[in-house]
Amino acid sequence: MSSTDHGSGARPFGTTNAERAAERDDALVDAVLRAVEVSGAHAASVFLVSADGSALVLAAAAGMPPSLLGGWRRIAVNSPIPVAEAFRVGRTVHLTDAEATVRRFPQLAIAVPYPFGSASVPVAAGRDVLGALAVVWAAQSGGQGLSKAQRRHLRTTAGRLGTALARLGAGDADAGSGTPQAPLEIPIPAASAVRVGLFDWDVSTGRLTADATACAIFGLKPDEFDGRAATLAAQVHPADRQAFRAAGRAAVRNGRVLARCVRIPETGGGHRTIELWGRVPTGHGRAGAASHVVGGVLDLGSGMAAAAALERLADGFFALDRDGRVTYANHRLVRLVHTRRGDLVGRRPWEALPWLADPAFEDRFRAAQVSQQPVSFLARGPHERLLFSLRPDTQGTTGWVTPAADPGPATAGARPGPDSAGGPAPTRPGALYRILEMSSALTEAVTALDVCRVVADQLLPAFGGHRLAAYVVREGRLYLLCQRGYHESFLDRFEGISLRQTWGPVTGSLAGGTPLFIETPEELARAYPELEAQSRSFGFLPLLASSRPVGALVLGFDEEHRFTGEERSVLTALSGLIAQALERARLYDAKNALAHGLQHALLPHELPNLPGVSVTGRYLPATAWMDIGGDWYDVIGTDHGIALVVGDVEGHNVAAAATMGQLRSAVRAFASADLRPSEVVAATNRLLIDLGPGPLASCCYILLDPATGIAHVVRAGHCPPLLHRPDGRTETVDPPGGPLLGIDRDADYPQAHLALSPGCLLALYTDGLVETRDADITTGIDRLRTRLAHADTDSLDKLADALLHSAKHAPNRTDDIALLLTEYTHAVGM
């Protein structure tokens, strides 16, 4: 591409990758900060779609650190989670409070049971959806959420971000690098009580240059300061003026001054303590012509006094940053938890204190951060029970600890609400959500291939994988069930391998019953030098159901992947769920194959070739049921013509199929016994009643005389046949009929006559072809008649396939279909 080509995705001329990456980061920072501002939320995040389009990847977060998001740093685009839905449907997903979240996203509410509201909007450029922008706010039950204006501003912010990303060609999470970038963690601006001013002081002349902040700290406006050190000294507490002057002289003597404290009187009474820091710059030491001191003045506001006050209190106090790490701990807290201050600061409490290692206590911190509401809990300390109380804001969390007065046990109960004691969480919420999501998806997987599809769709985007292979165990050997992304040369090594050969990674993990994680190619080469790796990192997961091997999964990563402890735990848990689902699906597949084998065995394998007619038949099983049905068709040559039969036994089970087989045999026997059509159907009805209480059945029986073209039609509660004439006219043949078979032993089944000419075509069918959820049977019959009228009738086989086309592609068809097409070609003997 030339430098003048400005097509879609082109990089501006002269712009480097680094510059584009910096602009991308600036756009993300502006977007999340603007989203917080316009919505009044306490946290915002941006997710961008991955290069392969399978996942949304966290790109930036403000007000909530990426570490807190845990398992939601990668979200499958088909996940039932708000940001994914906003991305898929291209519309705002607005959840006003916890109740709204429970109603629309119950799995998410179980994993994150905190009171918060959220809004997710798509990040798009034109018709291209690049990701989603989400905000979270503290919400009370029945809250109204965001106003229409706030939602409009939020969509505008997302739109500007989408336009910027598209202009930069950075519309996916892997843009410019080929590997996912680490998410940006953006602090939300907050008013600070700390002020820092700068000065340059010529000690020999008393001249002092100070910036506006330094003047303000000393209580002066910039235009009121005359540049003399004496003027600033006059603002200092009288008792500290000598210390102020001495600080300059000490800097000249020693080359620096560190943390010299002086007091500044307040107008309303009292004083503030400030600190002076300074040094003599190079070239202006003791031997210099002039002695300068450059430095700063630090006003901590009430911070120093507050810290001193906290140190004097009898209760423990601590501060946590947004990531949960201790930034301050007073003396009393150190004594209560029996540790050193240095062992606390910079670490998370549940990491520094072994007795807080229960995931329940980490969950309390997360509850406070997500809901932005106070949370309290009890814990058993080294020598006594302690009451912890957390008070969060967007900058961090303040904690208060005191010995618990309540003599009850320090236990964990329900998950915490505001100011409530709560109990253990089984795992981090992101990990819990993965398990819930996979469990829900697997409940809808019917066949073994369905299980494979769900696993690939969920696991690969969730953990950043690129390849997956699923194996099943049959007769003590491994056989490939399905794969995504692998080449056969790598997978061939595992095909048909005996479980007794435990040297390989797949059979080795099955033999040990534990997953095997290989993080680097070097690690794979050392352990299995005979394998030619197609990935740089692997996860080999054994699938065990009731301690019995049913299969194995192989996950592959194109980049080196470090499996965290949480990922290993989640993958281990998920392998158990997948094994149970796969075992259930294989049982279904076996039963389904057996049942449908029975069904097809009962149907005619080949229709007879009879003079004067052409016939073709089709049977289509239901897609939404495990068991088989009772639909059948048949063509029977008799001494008086050709019998055409279509019937339907109610039910979808083996009993229905067995009854169908009996009725088909009975109709063949009665048709061959020289009985009139009405007598054949009546005799079949009596036989069904004699078989005892059981399913009912419908039937349409036509006896066609190929010499005359006369057809005798009998219906027993069945759909009327359709007649297509040579000139294209198509009509519904709806003669009087009798009741369903199996109701009344003495029922009468009237017989109607129909004259056919060569070229006429009869269509017999069961109700599964014409009865759908969106239309009643009458409407369905008329639709079928219209399709038959406009279809190409040159080939019966092609016509049958055309009439069944829509039914074949219906995802949840609940009924079987039988179809019999018969064309009267010519009169026999002419």
C-alpha positions in Angstrom: 0.0 0.0 0.0 1.4 3.4 -0.9 1.7 6.3 1.5 -1.2 8.0 -0.1 -3.6 5.1 0.4 -6.0 6.0 3.1 -8.3 3.0 2.9 -10.1 1.4 5.8 -7.7 0.4 8.6 -4.8 2.3 7.0 -2.3 3.8 9.4 -1.8 7.6 9.1 1.4 8.4 7.2 4.4 8.8 9.5 2.6 7.4 12.6 4.6 4.7 14.4 3.1 1.7 16.2 4.2 3.2 19.5 2.4 6.5 18.7 -0.7 4.6 17.7 -0.6 2.6 20.9 -0.2 5.7 23.0 -3.2 7.3 21.2 -5.2 4.1 21.8 -4.4 4.3 25.5 -5.3 7.9 25.6 -8.7 7.2 24.0 -9.4 4.4 26.5 -8.4 6.6 29.5 -10.6 9.4 28.3 -13.5 7.1 27.7 -13.6 5.4 31.1 -13.0 8.7 33.0 -15.7 10.4 31.0 -18.1 7.4 31.5 -17.7 7.7 35.3 -18.2 11.5 35.1 -21.4 11.4 33.0 -23.0 8.4 34.8 -22.1 9.2 38.4 -20.8 5.6 38.7 -17.9 4.6 40.8 -16.3 2.3 38.2 -16.1 1.9 34.5 -14.4 -0.6 32.1 -13.9 -1.1 28.4 -13.9 -4.6 26.8 -12.7 -5.0 23.2 -13.3 -8.0 20.9 -10.4 -10.3 20.4 -8.8 -10.7 16.9 -10.6 -14.0 16.4 -14.0 -12.6 17.4 -14.6 -15.2 20.1 -14.1 -13.2 23.3 -14.3 -9.7 24.8 -11.0 -8.8 26.5 -10.7 -6.2 29.3 -8.8 -3.2 27.8 -9.2 -0.6 30.6 -10.7 -0.2 34.0 -11.2 2.8 36.3 -12.5 2.6 39.9 -12.2 -1.2 40.0 -8.7 -2.8 39.6 -8.4 -5.5 36.9 -7.3 -7.9 39.7 -10.8 -7.6 41.2 -12.4 -8.5 37.9 -10.6 -11.9 38.1 -12.3 -14.3 35.7 -14.0 -11.5 33.7 -10.9 -10.3 32.1 -11.9 -12.5 29.1 -15.6 -13.0 28.4 -16.9 -15.3 25.6 -19.1 -13.2 23.3 -22.0 -15.6 23.7 -21.9 -15.5 27.5 -25.0 -14.5 29.4 -23.4 -11.4 30.9 -24.4 -7.8 30.4 -21.3 -6.5 28.5 -21.4 -9.6 26.1 -25.2 -9.0 25.5 -24.6 -5.3 24.8 -21.9 -6.3 22.3 -24.1 -9.0 20.6 -27.3 -7.1 20.3 -25.8 -3.6 19.8 -28.0 -2.0 22.4 -27.7 -0.7 26.0 -28.2 -3.2 28.8 -29.4 -1.2 31.8 -29.7 -3.0 35.2 -31.0 -0.6 37.8 -30.3 -2.7 40.9 -29.6 -6.2 42.2 -33.2 -7.4 41.6 -32.9 -6.4 37.9 -29.6 -8.3 37.6 -31.2 -11.4 39.2 -34.1 -11.4 36.7 -32.0 -11.0 33.6 -28.7 -12.6 34.5 -29.2 -15.0 37.4 -25.9 -16.8 37.0 -24.0 -13.4 37.3 -26.1 -12.5 40.4 -25.2 -15.8 42.1 -21.5 -15.3 41.4 -21.6 -11.6 42.5 -24.4 -11.2 45.0 -23.7 -7.6 45.9 -26.1 -4.6 45.7 -25.0 -2.7 42.5 -26.5 -1.4 39.3 -24.8 -1.4 35.9 -25.1 -0.2 32.4 -23.4 -1.7 29.3 -23.3 0.0 25.9 -21.7 -1.2 22.7 -18.5 0.5 21.4 -19.1 0.8 17.7 -17.8 2.6 14.6 -20.5 2.6 12.0 -21.8 -0.9 11.7 -18.7 -2.5 13.2 -19.1 -3.3 16.9 -15.6 -3.2 18.5 -16.5 -4.0 22.1 -18.5 -2.7 25.1 -18.3 0.0 27.7 -19.7 -0.8 31.2 -20.3 1.3 34.3 -21.2 0.1 37.9 -22.7 2.1 40.7 -23.9 1.4 44.3 -27.6 0.7 44.1 -30.4 0.3 46.6 -33.4 -2.0 46.0 -35.9 -0.2 43.8 -33.4 2.3 42.5 -34.1 4.1 39.2 -30.6 3.6 37.8 -29.3 6.0 35.2 -31.5 8.7 33.7 -32.2 8.9 30.0 -29.7 11.8 29.7 -27.0 9.8 31.5 -27.6 6.8 29.2 -27.4 9.0 26.2 -24.1 10.6 27.4 -22.8 7.1 28.0 -23.7 6.0 24.5 -22.0 9.1 23.1 -18.9 8.4 25.1 -18.8 4.8 23.7 -19.4 6.1 20.2 -16.5 8.5 20.4 -14.2 5.7 21.7 -15.3 3.5 18.8 -14.6 6.2 16.2 -11.2 6.8 17.7 -10.3 3.1 17.8 -11.4 2.7 14.2 -9.4 5.7 13.1 -6.3 4.2 14.7 -7.0 0.7 13.4 -7.0 -0.5 17.0 -10.4 -1.9 17.2 -9.6 -5.3 18.7 -7.9 -6.3 22.0 -4.8 -7.7 20.2 -4.3 -4.7 17.9 -0.8 -4.1 16.8 0.8 -6.9 18.9 -0.6 -10.2 18.0 -1.0 -10.9 21.7 -3.5 -9.5 24.2 -2.3 -6.3 25.9 -2.4 -5.9 29.6 -5.5 -3.9 30.7 -5.0 -0.2 31.6 -5.7 0.5 35.3 -6.8 4.1 35.6 -7.2 5.9 38.9 -10.3 8.1 39.3 -9.2 11.7 40.1 -9.9 12.8 43.6 -9.3 16.0 45.6 -6.1 15.7 47.6 -5.5 17.2 50.9 -1.7 17.3 50.1 -0.2 20.4 48.5 3.4 20.7 47.4 5.0 24.1 46.6 8.5 24.8 45.1 10.9 27.6 46.0 14.5 28.9 45.3 16.0 30.7 48.2 19.2 32.8 48.1 20.2 32.6 51.7 22.9 35.3 51.4 20.5 38.0 50.2 17.2 36.8 51.6 15.6 36.7 48.1 13.2 33.9 47.6 11.3 32.8 44.5 8.2 30.7 45.2 5.4 29.3 43.0 1.7 30.0 43.6 1.2 26.8 45.6 4.1 27.6 48.0 2.6 31.1 48.5 -0.8 29.6 49.2 0.6 27.1 51.8 2.1 30.1 53.7 -1.3 31.9 53.5 -0.3 34.4 50.8 -1.7 35.3 47.4 1.0 35.2 44.7 0.6 39.0 44.1 1.0 39.7 47.8 4.4 38.0 48.0 7.3 40.5 47.7 10.0 37.9 47.1 11.6 38.2 50.6 12.2 35.2 52.8 11.3 37.5 55.8 7.8 37.8 54.4 7.3 34.1 54.5 9.0 33.8 57.9 6.4 36.3 59.2 3.7 33.8 58.3 5.2 31.1 60.4 4.3 30.5 64.1 6.5 32.9 66.2 8.0 29.9 68.0 9.1 28.3 64.8 10.5 31.4 62.9 14.0 30.7 64.2 13.7 27.1 63.0 12.6 28.4 59.6 15.7 30.6 59.2 17.9 27.9 60.6 16.7 25.5 57.9 18.3 27.6 55.2 21.5 27.9 57.0 21.6 24.2 57.7 21.1 23.5 54.0 24.0 25.7 53.1 26.2 23.9 55.7 25.1 20.3 55.0 24.0 20.6 51.4 20.4 19.6 52.2 17.6 19.9 54.6 15.2 17.0 55.3 11.7 17.2 56.7 12.1 20.3 58.9 8.6 20.9 60.4 7.2 24.4 61.1 3.7 25.6 62.0 1.5 28.0 60.1 -1.3 29.7 62.2 -4.8 29.4 60.9 -7.2 32.4 60.6 -9.8 30.8 62.8 -7.4 29.6 65.4 -5.1 26.6 65.6 -2.3 25.9 63.1 -1.2 23.6 60.3 2.2 21.8 60.3 4.2 21.9 57.1 7.4 20.3 56.1 10.4 21.9 54.4 12.7 19.9 52.1 15.6 21.3 50.2 19.2 21.1 49.0 22.0 23.2 47.6 22.2 22.7 43.8 25.4 21.6 42.2 27.9 24.6 41.8 26.5 26.5 44.7 28.1 24.8 47.6 30.0 26.3 50.5 32.7 27.8 48.2 30.2 29.3 45.8 29.7 33.1 45.3 26.1 32.7 46.4 24.4 30.1 48.5 21.1 28.9 47.1 18.6 26.4 48.5 16.1 24.9 46.1 13.3 22.6 47.4 9.7 22.2 48.3 7.2 22.9 51.0 4.8 20.1 51.8 1.4 20.7 53.3 -0.2 17.4 54.4 -3.3 19.2 55.6 -4.8 17.3 58.4 -3.0 14.1 57.3 -0.2 14.4 59.8 -2.6 15.2 62.7 -5.0 12.4 61.6 -2.2 9.8 61.5 -1.0 10.9 64.9 -4.5 10.7 66.2 -5.0 7.2 64.8 -1.8 6.1 66.5 -3.2 7.1 69.8 -6.5 5.2 69.5 -7.3 2.0 71.3 -8.8 0.4 68.1 -7.0 -0.9 65.0 -7.2 1.1 61.8 -5.8 0.4 58.4 -6.0 1.6 54.8 -6.2 -0.5 51.7 -5.6 0.7 48.1 -8.0 -0.3 45.3 -6.2 -3.5 44.8 -6.7 -4.5 48.5 -3.1 -3.9 49.6 -2.3 -2.3 53.0 -1.0 1.2 52.7 -1.3 2.2 56.4 -1.7 0.3 59.7 -1.7 2.0 63.1 0.1 0.7 66.1 -2.9 -0.8 67.7 -3.8 -2.9 64.7 -0.3 -4.4 64.6 -0.8 -5.5 68.2 -4.3 -6.9 67.6 -3.2 -9.1 64.7 0.2 -10.0 66.3 2.5 -9.2 63.4 5.0 -6.6 62.3 3.9 -3.4 60.4 6.5 -4.3 57.7 4.8 -7.7 57.1 1.4 -5.9 56.5 2.2 -2.9 54.4 2.2 -3.6 50.7 0.4 -6.9 51.1 -3.3 -7.9 51.1 -4.5 -8.8 54.6 -5.7 -12.3 53.6 -2.2 -12.9 52.2 -0.3 -11.5 55.2 -2.4 -13.1 57.9 -2.8 -16.9 57.7 -6.0 -16.9 59.8 -7.6 -14.6 57.1 -6.7 -16.9 54.3 -10.3 -18.2 54.0 -11.8 -17.0 50.7 -14.7 -15.6 52.7 -12.6 -12.7 53.9 -11.4 -11.7 50.4 -15.0 -11.9 49.4 -15.8 -9.2 52.1 -13.3 -6.8 50.5 -14.8 -7.5 47.1 -18.3 -6.9 48.4 -17.3 -3.5 49.7 -15.5 -2.5 46.5 -18.2 -3.6 44.1 -21.2 -2.3 46.1 -19.4 0.7 47.5 -21.2 0.1 50.8 -19.9 -0.7 54.3 -19.3 -4.4 55.1 -18.5 -6.0 58.5 -17.5 -9.5 59.5 -16.1 -11.5 62.4 -12.8 -13.4 62.3 -11.0 -15.6 64.8 -7.7 -13.9 65.4 -4.6 -15.4 67.0 -5.9 -14.9 70.6 -9.4 -13.5 70.3 -12.3 -12.8 68.0 -12.0 -9.6 66.0 -14.7 -7.5 64.4 -13.6 -6.0 61.1 -15.5 -3.1 59.4 -14.7 -1.9 55.9 -15.6 1.6 54.5 -14.9 1.9 50.8 -14.7 4.7 48.2 -13.3 4.9 44.7 -9.8 5.5 46.0 -9.6 2.6 48.4 -10.9 1.2 51.7 -10.6 2.2 55.3 -10.7 -0.6 57.8 -11.5 -0.6 61.6 -10.7 -3.6 63.9 -11.7 -4.1 67.5 -12.1 -7.1 69.8 -15.6 -8.5 69.4 -17.8 -8.1 72.4 -20.4 -10.7 71.2 -19.6 -14.1 72.8 -21.0 -16.0 69.8 -18.7 -18.0 67.5 -16.8 -16.2 64.8 -18.4 -18.0 62.0 -19.3 -17.4 58.4 -22.9 -17.4 57.4 -24.6 -16.0 54.3 -22.8 -13.8 51.9 -22.5 -10.2 53.3 -24.8 -7.4 52.8 -24.2 -3.9 54.2 -22.9 -4.0 57.8 -23.5 -7.7 58.1 -21.4 -10.6 59.1 -21.1 -13.1 56.4 -19.5 -16.4 55.5 -17.1 -18.3 53.2 -17.2 -17.9 49.5 -16.2 -21.1 47.7 -14.0 -19.3 45.2 -13.4 -16.0 43.5 -16.6 -14.8 41.8 -15.1 -14.8 38.3 -14.1 -18.4 38.8 -17.5 -19.2 40.2 -19.2 -17.6 37.2 -17.2 -19.7 34.8 -18.4 -22.9 36.6 -22.0 -21.7 36.6 -21.9 -20.7 33.0 -20.4 -23.9 31.8 -22.8 -25.9 34.0 -25.8 -24.1 32.5 -24.5 -24.5 28.9 -23.8 -28.2 29.4 -27.4 -28.9 30.7 -28.6 -27.9 27.2 -26.0 -30.1 25.4 -27.8 -33.3 24.3 -25.3 -35.1 22.1 -21.5 -35.7 22.6 -20.9 -33.3 19.7 -23.1 -30.7 21.5 -20.8 -31.1 24.5 -17.8 -30.5 22.4 -19.3 -27.4 20.8 -20.1 -25.9 24.2 -16.7 -26.7 25.7 -14.9 -25.1 22.7 -17.1 -22.0 22.7 -16.7 -21.5 26.5 -13.1 -22.7 27.4 -11.1 -21.2 24.5 -12.2 -17.6 24.8 -12.4 -17.7 28.6 -8.8 -18.7 29.1 -7.3 -17.3 25.9 -6.8 -20.7 24.2 -6.5 -21.2 20.5 -6.9 -25.0 20.0 -9.0 -27.8 21.6 -9.3 -31.5 21.1 -11.7 -33.8 22.8 -11.1 -37.6 23.1 -13.5 -40.3 24.4 -12.6 -43.6 25.9 -14.0 -46.7 24.1 -12.9 -50.2 25.1 -9.9 -48.9 27.0 -8.6 -46.7 24.1 -8.7 -43.1 23.2 -10.5 -41.9 20.1 -10.8 -38.3 18.8 -14.4 -37.0 19.2 -13.9 -33.5 17.9 -11.2 -30.8 17.5 -10.8 -27.2 16.8 -7.6 -25.6 15.4 -5.2 -28.6 15.5 -3.5 -30.4 12.6 -4.0 -34.1 12.3 -0.3 -34.8 12.5 -0.2 -33.8 16.2 -3.5 -35.5 17.1 -2.6 -38.8 15.3 -0.2 -39.7 18.1 -3.1 -40.0 20.6 -5.6 -41.8 18.3 -6.4 -45.3 19.4 -3.8 -45.3 22.1 -4.4 -47.7 25.0 -4.9 -46.3 28.5 -2.3 -48.7 29.7 0.3 -46.7 27.9 0.8 -44.0 30.5 3.9 -42.4 29.1 2.0 -39.7 27.1 0.6 -36.5 28.4 -3.0 -37.5 27.7 -3.0 -41.0 29.1 -0.6 -39.9 31.9 -3.1 -37.3 33.1 -5.9 -39.9 32.9 -3.9 -42.5 34.8 -3.0 -40.0 37.6 -6.5 -38.4 37.6 -5.1 -34.9 37.7 -4.6 -32.2 35.0 -1.2 -31.7 33.4 -0.2 -28.1 32.6 2.8 -27.4 30.4 3.6 -23.7 30.1 6.6 -23.5 27.8 7.9 -25.4 24.7 11.0 -26.2 26.6 9.0 -27.9 29.3 7.2 -30.0 26.7 10.4 -30.9 25.0 12.0 -32.1 28.2 9.0 -34.2 29.3 7.9 -35.5 25.8 10.6 -35.0 23.3 8.8 -37.2 20.8 5.9 -34.7 20.4 6.0 -32.1 17.7 4.2 -29.2 19.4 1.8 -27.0 17.5 1.2 -24.8 20.6 3.5 -23.1 23.0 1.5 -24.0 26.1 -0.8 -26.9 26.9 -3.4 -28.1 29.3 -4.2 -31.8 29.4 -7.4 -32.4 31.3 -8.6 -35.9 32.3 -12.4 -36.4 32.1 -13.4 -38.7 35.0 -17.0 -39.6 35.8 -17.5 -41.6 39.1 -13.7 -42.1 39.1 -13.9 -43.8 35.7 -12.1 -42.3 32.6 -14.6 -41.2 29.9 -12.3 -39.0 27.9 -9.7 -36.2 27.9 -9.3 -32.6 26.7 -6.2 -31.0 25.1 -6.1 -27.2 25.3 -3.5 -25.4 23.2 -2.2 -21.8 23.4 -0.3 -20.0 20.6 1.6 -17.9 23.2 3.3 -19.0 26.4 0.5 -19.2 29.0 1.2 -19.1 32.8 -1.6 -21.0 34.5 -2.4 -19.2 37.7 -3.6 -21.2 40.7 -7.1 -20.0 40.2 -7.1 -21.1 36.5 -5.8 -24.5 37.5 -8.6 -24.9 40.1 -11.3 -23.7 37.7 -10.1 -26.0 34.9 -10.0 -28.9 37.3 -13.6 -28.2 38.4 -14.8 -27.7 34.9 -13.2 -31.0 33.8 -15.5 -32.8 36.2 -18.6 -31.1 34.9 -17.5 -31.8 31.3 -16.9 -35.5 32.1 -20.4 -35.9 33.6 -22.0 -34.1 30.6 -20.0 -36.2 28.1 -21.0 -39.4 29.8 -24.6 -38.4 29.8 -24.4 -37.4 26.1 -22.8 -40.7 25.1 -25.6 -42.6 26.8 -28.0 -40.5 24.9 -26.2 -41.1 21.7 -26.2 -44.8 22.2 -29.9 -44.9 23.2 -30.8 -42.6 20.3 -28.9 -44.7 17.8 -30.6 -47.9 19.1 -34.1 -46.3 19.1 -33.8 -44.8 15.6 -32.3 -48.1 14.4 -35.5 -49.7 15.6 -37.6 -47.0 13.9 -35.9 -47.4 10.5 -36.1 -51.2 10.8 -39.8 -51.0 11.1 -40.1 -48.7 8.1 -40.0 -50.1 4.6 -36.4 -50.3 3.4 -37.4 -50.0 -0.3 -40.7 -49.1 -1.8 -42.0 -51.5 -4.5 -41.8 -50.7 -8.2 -45.5 -51.0 -9.3 -46.9 -50.4 -12.8 -48.8 -47.1 -13.4 -47.3 -45.2 -10.4 -44.1 -43.6 -9.1 -43.7 -43.4 -5.3 -41.1 -42.0 -2.9 -41.2 -41.8 0.9 -39.4 -39.9 3.6 -39.1 -40.2 7.4 -37.7 -37.3 9.5 -37.2 -37.9 13.3 -37.8 -35.1 15.8 -34.8 -33.0 16.8 -35.9 -32.0 20.3 -36.7 -35.4 21.8 -34.5 -38.3 22.8 -37.0 -41.0 22.0 -38.5 -42.0 18.7 -42.0 -41.6 17.4 -44.7 -43.7 15.7 -45.0 -42.2 12.3 -44.9 -44.6 9.3 -45.7 -44.9 5.6 -46.1 -47.9 3.4 -47.0 -49.0 -0.2 -48.7 -52.3 -0.6 -49.5 -54.1 -3.9 -52.8 -55.9 -3.8 -55.1 -57.8 -6.3 -57.3 -54.7 -6.5 -54.8 -52.0 -6.8 -52.0 -50.2 -4.9 -52.6 -49.4 -1.2 -50.9 -46.1 0.0 -50.7 -45.7 3.8 -49.5 -43.0 6.2 -50.1 -43.3 9.9 -49.1 -41.7 13.2 -49.1 -43.3 16.6 -49.2 -40.8 19.5 -46.1 -40.5 21.7 -42.4 -40.3 21.3 -41.0 -43.5 22.8 -40.2 -47.1 22.1 -43.8 -48.1 23.0 -45.1 -45.8 20.2 -42.7 -47.4 17.8 -43.7 -50.9 18.8 -47.3 -50.1 18.3 -46.5 -48.5 15.0 -44.8 -51.8 13.9 -47.9 -53.8 14.9 -50.3 -51.5 13.0 -48.1 -51.5 9.9 -48.1 -55.3 9.9 -51.9 -55.4 10.5 -52.6 -53.0 7.7 -50.5 -55.1 5.3 -52.3 -58.2 6.3 -55.8 -56.8 6.0 -55.0 -55.0 2.7 -53.8 -58.4 1.3 -57.0 -60.1 2.4 -59.3 -58.7 -0.2 -61.0 -56.2 2.2 -62.4 -52.9 1.1 -60.5 -49.8 2.3 -63.1 -48.9 4.9 -62.9 -52.5 6.2 -59.1 -52.5 6.4 -59.2 -49.4 8.6 -62.1 -50.7 10.7 -60.3 -54.0 11.3 -57.1 -52.1 12.2 -59.1 -50.1 14.7 -60.5 -53.2 16.4 -57.0 -54.8 16.5 -55.6 -51.7 18.3 -58.3 -51.8 20.9 -57.8 -55.6 21.4 -54.1 -54.9 22.2 -55.3 -53.2 25.4 -55.1 -49.7 26.7 -52.3 -47.8 24.9 -51.6 -45.0 22.5 -54.1 -43.9 19.9 -53.3 -43.6 16.2 -54.3 -41.7 13.1 -54.2 -43.1 9.6 -54.9 -42.2 5.9 -55.5 -45.2 3.6 -55.9 -44.9 -0.2 -56.5 -47.8 -2.6 -55.5 -46.7 -6.1 -56.6 -48.7 -9.2 -54.0 -48.0 -11.8 -56.2 -49.3 -14.6 -59.0 -46.7 -14.0 -57.3 -44.0 -12.0 -60.0 -44.3 -9.3 -58.7 -43.8 -5.7 -60.7 -44.9 -2.7 -59.8 -42.6 0.4 -60.4 -43.5 4.0 -59.3 -41.3 6.9 -59.1 -42.1 10.6 -58.5 -38.8 12.4 -55.7 -38.0 10.0 -54.6 -34.9 8.0 -56.3 -34.7 4.5 -54.1 -35.6 1.5 -53.2 -33.1 -1.1 -53.8 -33.5 -4.8 -51.6 -31.8 -7.4 -53.1 -31.9 -11.0 -51.1 -31.8 -14.2 -52.3 -28.2 -14.9 -50.8 -27.0 -11.6 -54.0 -26.8 -9.6 -53.5 -28.1 -6.1 -56.3 -28.9 -3.7 -56.9 -30.4 -0.3 -58.8 -33.7 -0.5 -61.0 -33.5 2.6 -63.6 -36.3 2.5 -65.6 -37.3 5.6 -63.5 -39.3 8.0 -63.8 -41.5 11.1 -62.4 -41.0 14.6 -58.8 -41.9 15.7 -57.9 -45.5 15.9 -58.2 -47.1 19.3 -61.3 -45.1 20.6 -64.5 -46.8 19.5 -64.6 -50.5 18.6 -67.7 -50.0 16.4 -66.6 -46.8 14.7 -67.5 -46.3 11.1 -64.9 -45.2 8.6 -66.6 -43.9 5.4 -64.9 -44.4 2.0 -64.7 -41.6 -0.6 -63.9 -41.9 -4.3 -61.4 -39.7 -6.2 -60.8 -39.8 -10.0 -57.2 -39.2 -11.1 -55.8 -38.6 -14.5 -52.2 -39.4 -15.6 -49.8 -36.8 -14.1 -51.8 -36.3 -10.9 -49.8 -36.4 -7.7 -51.0 -37.4 -4.2 -49.2 -36.2 -1.1 -49.8 -38.0 2.2 -48.1 -36.7 5.4 -48.3 -36.6 9.1 -49.0 -33.5 11.3 -45.3 -32.9 12.2 -44.9 -31.4 8.7 -47.7 -28.9 9.0 -48.1 -28.1 12.7 -45.7 -25.6 14.2 -45.5 -23.3 17.2 -46.3 -20.2 15.1 -49.2 -21.6 13.1 -52.1 -24.0 13.7 -52.6 -27.1 11.6 -55.0 -25.5 9.2 -52.6 -22.8 8.3 -49.8 -25.3 8.0 -51.8 -27.5 5.6 -52.5 -24.4 3.4 -48.8 -23.5 3.4 -47.9 -27.0 2.3 -50.5 -26.9 -0.4 -49.0 -23.6 -1.7 -45.5 -25.0 -1.7 -46.7 -28.1 -3.6 -48.5 -25.9 -6.1 -45.3 -24.0 -7.0 -42.8 -26.8 -6.6 -41.0 -28.5 -9.5 -42.6 -31.9 -9.8 -40.3 -33.4 -12.5 -38.6 -35.5 -9.8 -40.4 -37.0 -6.8 -37.2 -37.3 -4.8 -36.3 -33.6 -5.3 -39.9 -32.6 -4.6 -39.9 -34.6 -1.3 -36.6 -32.9 -0.3 -38.0 -29.5 -1.2 -41.2 -30.0 0.9 -39.0 -31.1 3.9 -36.4 -28.4 3.6 -37.8 -26.0 6.2 -38.5 -28.9 8.6 -35.0 -30.2 8.3 -33.5 -26.9 9.4 -35.9 -26.2 12.2 -33.7 -26.3 15.4 -36.3 -27.5 17.9 -38.8 -29.6 16.0 -40.8 -31.6 18.5 -42.6 -34.1 16.2 -41.6 -36.8 13.7 -42.6 -36.5 10.0 -43.6 -39.1 7.5 -44.2 -38.1 3.9 -45.4 -40.3 1.0 -45.6 -38.9 -2.6 -47.4 -40.9 -5.3 -47.6 -39.9 -9.0 -50.2 -41.6 -11.2 -48.2 -41.9 -14.4 -50.4 -43.8 -16.7 -53.4 -46.2 -16.9 -52.2 -49.8 -16.8 -52.9 -51.7 -20.1 -53.2 -48.6 -22.3 
